[in-house]
Amino acid sequence: MQTWQRLTLAALLALSYSHASLAQQDERGAQAQLDALGQEIDAMAERLSATDQARDSAQRELREVETQLAQTHQRLDQLQAERRQLADETAQLRQHRERLEGERDAQYAALGQQLAALYRLGPTPQLKLLLNQSDPAELDRMQAYLNRLTQARQQRLGDIARLDTALADTELALAERQTRLDALASELETQSALLAERTEERRGVVTTLDDRYGSEADRLADLNQSREQAEQQLRAIQAELARLAEPTPTTHITRTQGDLPWPVQGAITTSFQRRDGVHYNGIVIQAGAGSSVTAVHSGRVVFADWMRGFGNLLIIDHGDQIMTLYAHLQQFSARPGQQVNRGDEVGRIGNSGGQASPALYFEVRRGGEPINPQRWIARR
C-alpha cells in the first residue's frame, strides 16, 4: 500500500465513530471528540498533501502556481472582510462619538442653568439666607434647595468628566482603526499586485502545457490519463472506507435525493455520460469566477487539496457511502476534518487544473462509483 493510501486509511478510520459510543457520552464530551477528530484529519491531510500527485514538471508547476493563487485569493478575502468589519466599527464609533458630544453639550447647558441660578443668589447665598430669613422653616427649605443645587452641579461636573474620558477613548479607538485601515489598504494593494502576477504566471504555465500537445487527440489522451490517476485515488479512498468495521455516521442524504440544492447557480455545460474521459462522471456548471460554492448536504470534509485532473478539489463524506466532489475551485472555504452543513460555503468558483474558463465540476459518488448528480439535485 502506498504512503498516501495508508494516510487516507488512517484518516478514514478516525472518522468511524459509531452512534453508540457518542450516545454514551454527554454533549460536551462528544463535541470534544469531534473537534479532536477534525484536528487529526487536518494534520493527516497536511501530510497527505505532500504526496507528489503531478508526475511531470509542468503539472507540478501548475499545481504550485494554482495553490499559491488559491492562498492569495483567500488572503484577499480575509483582508476585505477585515476592512468591512473595521469600516462598520468605525461608523459605529463615529455615531457613538456624536451621541457623547450631544450628551456633553446637554450637560454643559444644564450646568450653565444651575450656575446662572447660583449667580442670581449672589456670592454668599447661605449667609444671605441666614440674615434675611426670620422663619426657621423657610430657612430650612431654602437650605435644602441650595444643597440639591450643589449636588446637581457636582453630578453634572462628574458626568462631563466621564463623557470627556469616553470621548477621548473613542477618539483613540477611531485612530487605531484608521491606522489599521491604512495598513489594510497597503496590504490589499500588495496582494492585488501579487494576484495579478500569479495569474499571469498561471497563464504562462497553461500555455506551456497546451503547446506541448501535437494534436487535440494528444491533449485529450493526457487529460484522460490524469483523470484515470485521479480515479484510482478516489476508488482507493472509497475501498478503504468500505473495509471499516463501523461505517461513517449517516447524515440521511439518501432521503433528499432529487431535492438537494445546487452547489452553485449556473448553466450545465457538460452532463453526466458515465463513460471514460474527462468531465463525464459528473456535471460542469458554468458560473462567474469567485462565485460561492456551497455544500449540498451536511457532512465532513475529507479532502481539500490540488489533484491532477481536478485542480483544487474538495470532497465531503455524507455517510451511507455517499460523497460529493467539488473541483476546479479558485480557493477553499473549508478544511479537512471540518463539519459542514447544507448551504455552507466550501469554496469559490475558479478554473484550477488548467481549465480555460471558470466553472464547477460536481460529482456524486456512491460506494466509490460516480452516479448522475442531476438525479440528486432539485429540478429548476
C-alpha positions in Angstrom: 0.0 0.0 0.0 1.3 3.4 -1.0 2.0 6.2 1.6 -1.0 8.3 0.6 -3.2 5.2 0.8 -2.0 4.4 4.4 -2.6 8.1 5.4 -6.0 8.1 3.8 -6.9 4.9 5.6 -5.8 6.4 8.9 -7.9 9.4 8.2 -11.0 7.4 7.3 -10.5 5.1 10.4 -10.5 8.2 12.5 -13.9 9.1 11.0 -15.5 5.8 12.1 -17.1 6.8 15.4 -20.3 4.8 16.0 -23.5 6.3 17.1 -23.5 4.0 20.2 -20.2 5.4 21.5 -21.3 9.0 21.0 -24.7 8.4 22.6 -23.0 7.1 25.8 -21.2 10.5 26.3 -22.6 13.9 27.2 -22.9 16.6 24.6 -19.7 18.3 25.7 -17.6 15.2 25.5 -19.0 14.3 22.1 -18.1 17.7 20.8 -14.6 17.5 22.2 -14.2 14.1 20.3 -15.4 15.7 17.1 -13.1 18.7 17.5 -10.1 16.3 18.1 -11.1 14.2 15.1 -11.2 17.3 12.9 -7.7 18.3 14.1 -6.4 14.8 13.5 -7.8 14.7 10.0 -6.4 18.1 9.3 -2.9 17.0 10.4 -3.1 13.9 8.3 -4.3 15.9 5.3 -1.2 18.1 5.5 1.0 15.0 5.4 -1.1 13.6 2.5 -0.8 16.8 0.5 3.0 16.3 0.4 2.5 13.4 -1.9 3.6 14.2 -5.4 0.4 13.9 -7.5 1.8 15.6 -10.6 4.4 13.4 -12.3 6.0 15.9 -14.7 7.5 19.3 -14.1 4.8 21.2 -16.0 2.0 19.7 -13.9 4.0 20.3 -10.7 4.5 23.9 -11.7 0.7 24.2 -12.4 -0.1 22.8 -9.0 2.3 25.2 -7.3 1.1 28.3 -9.0 -2.6 27.4 -8.6 -2.1 26.6 -4.9 -0.4 30.0 -4.5 -3.3 31.6 -6.3 -5.8 30.0 -4.0 -3.9 31.2 -1.0 -3.7 34.7 -2.4 -7.4 34.8 -3.1 -8.1 33.6 0.5 -5.8 36.3 1.9 -7.6 38.9 -0.2 -10.9 37.7 1.1 -9.7 37.9 4.7 -8.3 41.4 4.2 -11.5 42.6 2.6 -13.6 41.0 5.3 -11.5 42.7 8.0 -11.7 46.0 6.2 -15.5 45.8 6.1 -15.6 44.9 9.8 -13.3 47.8 10.6 -15.3 50.2 8.5 -18.5 49.1 10.3 -16.8 49.5 13.7 -15.5 53.0 12.6 -19.0 54.1 11.6 -20.4 52.8 14.9 -17.7 54.6 16.8 -18.4 57.9 15.0 -22.1 57.6 15.8 -21.1 56.9 19.4 -18.9 60.0 19.4 -21.8 62.1 18.1 -24.0 60.8 20.9 -21.4 61.5 23.5 -20.8 65.0 22.2 -24.6 65.6 22.3 -24.8 64.4 25.8 -21.9 66.5 26.9 -23.4 69.6 25.2 -26.7 68.9 27.1 -24.7 68.6 30.4 -22.9 71.9 29.8 -26.3 73.6 29.1 -27.8 72.2 32.3 -24.7 73.2 34.2 -25.0 76.7 32.8 -28.6 77.0 34.0 -27.5 75.9 37.5 -24.6 78.3 37.6 -27.0 81.1 36.5 -29.3 80.3 39.3 -26.5 80.4 41.8 -25.3 83.7 40.3 -28.7 85.3 40.9 -28.4 84.3 44.6 -25.1 86.2 44.9 -21.6 85.2 46.1 -22.7 84.1 49.6 -26.3 82.7 49.4 -26.1 80.8 52.7 -25.1 83.9 54.6 -27.9 85.9 52.9 -30.4 83.3 53.9 -29.3 83.4 57.5 -29.5 87.1 57.7 -32.7 87.7 55.7 -34.9 84.8 56.8 -36.8 85.1 60.1 -38.8 81.9 59.6 -36.7 78.8 60.5 -38.9 76.6 58.3 -38.4 78.8 55.3 -34.6 78.8 56.1 -34.5 75.0 56.2 -36.4 74.8 52.9 -34.1 77.2 51.1 -31.0 75.5 52.5 -32.3 72.2 51.2 -32.8 73.8 47.8 -29.2 75.1 47.8 -27.9 71.7 48.8 -29.7 70.0 46.0 -28.5 72.6 43.6 -24.9 72.0 44.7 -25.3 68.2 44.4 -26.7 68.5 41.0 -23.9 70.8 39.9 -21.3 68.3 41.2 -23.1 65.4 39.4 -23.1 67.4 36.2 -19.4 68.1 36.6 -18.8 64.4 37.2 -20.9 63.4 34.2 -19.0 65.9 32.0 -15.7 64.4 33.2 -16.8 60.9 32.4 -18.1 62.0 29.0 -14.7 63.6 28.2 -13.0 60.4 29.1 -15.3 58.4 27.0 -14.8 60.8 24.1 -11.0 60.5 24.4 -11.3 56.7 24.4 -13.5 56.8 21.4 -11.1 59.1 19.5 -8.2 56.7 20.4 -10.2 53.7 19.1 -11.0 55.6 15.9 -7.3 56.5 15.4 -6.3 52.8 15.9 -8.9 51.6 13.4 -7.9 54.2 10.9 -4.2 53.1 11.3 -5.3 49.5 10.7 -7.4 50.5 7.7 -4.4 52.3 6.2 -2.3 49.2 6.7 -5.0 47.0 5.2 -5.2 49.3 2.1 -1.5 48.9 1.6 -1.6 45.1 2.0 -4.6 44.8 -0.2 -2.7 46.7 -2.9 0.3 44.4 -2.4 -1.9 41.2 -2.6 -3.7 42.5 -5.6 -0.4 43.0 -7.4 0.7 39.5 -6.3 -2.6 38.1 -7.6 -2.1 39.7 -11.0 1.5 38.4 -11.1 0.5 34.9 -10.2 -2.5 35.0 -12.7 -0.1 35.9 -15.4 2.3 33.2 -14.3 -0.5 30.6 -14.4 -1.4 31.8 -17.9 2.2 31.1 -19.0 2.1 27.6 -17.4 -1.2 26.7 -19.1 0.2 27.9 -22.4 3.3 25.7 -21.9 1.1 22.7 -21.2 -1.1 23.4 -24.3 1.9 23.9 -26.5 3.4 20.5 -25.8 0.5 18.7 -27.4 0.9 17.9 -31.1 -2.8 17.5 -31.6 -6.1 17.7 -29.8 -6.0 13.9 -29.5 -2.7 14.1 -27.6 -4.2 16.7 -25.3 -7.3 14.6 -24.6 -5.2 11.5 -24.0 -3.1 13.3 -21.4 -6.2 14.7 -19.7 -7.8 11.2 -19.7 -4.6 9.8 -18.2 -4.7 12.5 -15.5 -8.3 11.6 -14.8 -7.5 7.8 -14.6 -4.8 8.6 -12.0 -7.4 10.6 -10.0 -9.9 7.8 -10.4 -7.5 5.3 -8.9 -7.0 7.5 -5.9 -10.7 8.2 -5.4 -11.6 4.5 -5.7 -8.9 3.5 -3.2 -10.3 6.0 -0.7 -13.8 4.6 -1.1 -12.5 1.0 -0.9 -10.7 1.6 2.3 -13.8 3.3 3.7 -15.8 0.2 2.8 -13.5 -2.0 4.8 -14.1 -0.2 8.0 -15.8 -2.2 10.8 -18.0 0.8 11.6 -19.4 3.0 8.8 -19.2 6.8 8.7 -22.2 8.1 10.7 -25.2 8.7 8.4 -26.5 12.2 7.5 -29.6 10.7 5.8 -28.6 12.1 2.5 -30.5 9.4 0.6 -33.7 10.8 1.9 -33.0 14.0 0.0 -32.4 12.5 -3.4 -33.9 14.8 -6.1 -34.2 17.6 -3.6 -30.6 18.7 -3.0 -29.8 22.4 -3.6 -27.5 23.3 -6.5 -23.9 23.8 -5.3 -23.8 27.0 -7.5 -26.3 28.6 -9.8 -25.3 28.4 -13.4 -25.8 26.6 -16.7 -24.8 23.0 -17.1 -22.3 22.9 -20.0 -21.4 19.2 -19.7 -23.8 16.5 -18.5 -23.2 13.1 -16.9 -22.5 10.5 -19.5 -21.0 7.6 -17.5 -18.1 6.8 -19.7 -14.3 7.1 -19.7 -12.9 10.6 -20.2 -12.6 14.0 -18.6 -15.8 15.5 -17.1 -18.1 12.7 -18.0 -18.6 11.3 -14.5 -20.2 14.4 -13.2 -21.6 17.7 -14.4 -19.9 21.0 -15.2 -21.8 24.1 -14.1 -20.5 27.4 -15.6 -20.5 30.3 -13.2 -18.6 33.5 -12.6 -15.2 33.4 -11.1 -15.3 33.8 -7.4 -18.9 32.8 -7.0 -19.7 30.9 -3.8 -19.8 27.1 -3.9 -22.0 25.6 -1.1 -22.3 22.1 0.3 -25.4 20.4 -0.9 -25.8 18.4 2.3 -24.3 18.1 5.7 -21.1 16.0 6.2 -17.4 16.2 6.9 -14.7 17.4 4.6 -12.3 14.6 4.0 -10.1 16.1 1.3 -9.3 19.7 0.2 -6.2 19.9 -1.9 -4.9 20.2 -5.5 -5.3 17.0 -7.6 -4.2 16.4 -11.1 -7.3 16.3 -13.4 -9.4 18.2 -10.9 -7.3 21.2 -9.8 -8.4 22.4 -6.3 -10.7 19.6 -5.2 -12.8 19.3 -2.1 -14.6 16.1 -1.1 -17.4 15.8 1.5 -18.3 12.5 3.0 -22.0 12.3 3.9 -22.1 8.8 5.2 -24.1 6.0 3.7 -21.2 5.6 1.2 -22.2 8.9 -0.4 -19.6 11.5 -1.3 -19.8 14.8 -3.2 -16.9 16.2 -5.1 -16.3 19.9 -6.0 -13.5 20.6 -8.4 -11.6 23.4 -10.3 -12.2 25.7 -7.3 -10.5 29.0 -7.1 -10.0 28.6 -3.3 -11.2 26.6 -0.4 -13.5 27.9 2.3 -13.4 24.7 4.4 -10.6 22.5 5.6 -10.2 18.7 6.0 -11.9 17.4 9.2 -14.4 20.3 9.2 -18.0 19.6 9.7 -20.2 21.4 7.2 -23.9 21.9 6.9 -26.2 22.2 3.9 -25.7 25.6 2.4 -22.3 26.3 4.0 -19.7 27.8 1.6 -16.9 25.3 0.9 -15.1 27.2 -1.9 -15.2 29.6 -4.7 -15.7 29.1 -8.5 -12.4 29.0 -10.4 -10.5 27.4 -13.3 -7.8 25.5 -11.5 -6.5 22.3 -13.1 -5.6 24.2 -16.2 -9.2 24.9 -17.2 -9.8 27.6 -19.8 -12.8 29.2 -18.1 -14.3 29.3 -14.6 -16.8 26.5 -13.8 -17.6 24.0 -11.1 -17.1 20.3 -11.8 -19.5 18.4 -9.5 -19.8 14.7 -8.8 -21.9 12.4 -6.6 -20.4 9.0 -5.8 -22.0 6.0 -4.1 -19.6 3.3 -3.0 -16.9 4.9 -5.0 -18.8 4.8 -8.2 -20.0 8.0 -9.9 -23.8 8.4 -10.3 -25.8 11.1 -12.1 -25.8 14.3 -10.0 -28.8 15.6 -11.8 -30.9 12.9 -10.2 -29.9 14.2 -6.8 -30.1 18.0 -7.2 -33.5 19.7 -7.4 -35.0 20.4 -10.8 -35.3 24.1 -11.8 
